[in-house]
């Protein structure tokens, strides 16, 4: 999620217009963190699979 996408999501939440700005910002930040963790986990899994394949081929 890009910064512009995150800002758009914050501004489009109905709660944002009803005095719950902090809660909406927190929610979007949490979603962004979860997305980053998912991407990192997928990257690590791919790296592990690649390393395992290289190890398997070398033995």
N, C-alpha and C positions, 0 to 999 in steps of 0.2 A: 504494500500500500504506500503510495507516494504521499508526500506532505500535502499536496493539493487535494488528493483524494480523501485524506483524513479530515482536512478542513471542510470539504464539501459534506462529508458524512456528519460531522458535528453540526453544521448549520442546518442540515435537513431533518434532524431529529425533532419531532414535535415538542419533546420535553425541553429542548434548548430554549424555545420561545416562552416557556412557562416557568422560568425561574430555577431551572435545574441544570444550569450551565456546567457546573463543576462535575455533576454526576455523569453527564453526557461526555464531557471531555475525558473523564476517567475511563468510561466504557470504551471509547475509541482507542485510547492509549493501551488499555488491556488487550483489545483485539489486535492492535498493531504488534504488541509484544508476543502474543500467542502466534501470530503469523510468522514473525521472525524466528521463533523457536521451532516451528514446524519446518520452515525452510532449512534451518541449521540441522535439524534432525535428519531430514531427507538427504542433505548434502553429506552428513557423516555416514549415513547408511550406504550411500553410493560409494563413498571413499572406502568404507570397510569391505564392501563387495568387491571392489576393484583390487584392493590390497590382498584379499583372500584368494581371488583368482590368480593374481601374480604369484602368490606364495604356492598355490596348488600346482601351477605350471612349472615352477622352478624345482619342485621336489619330485 
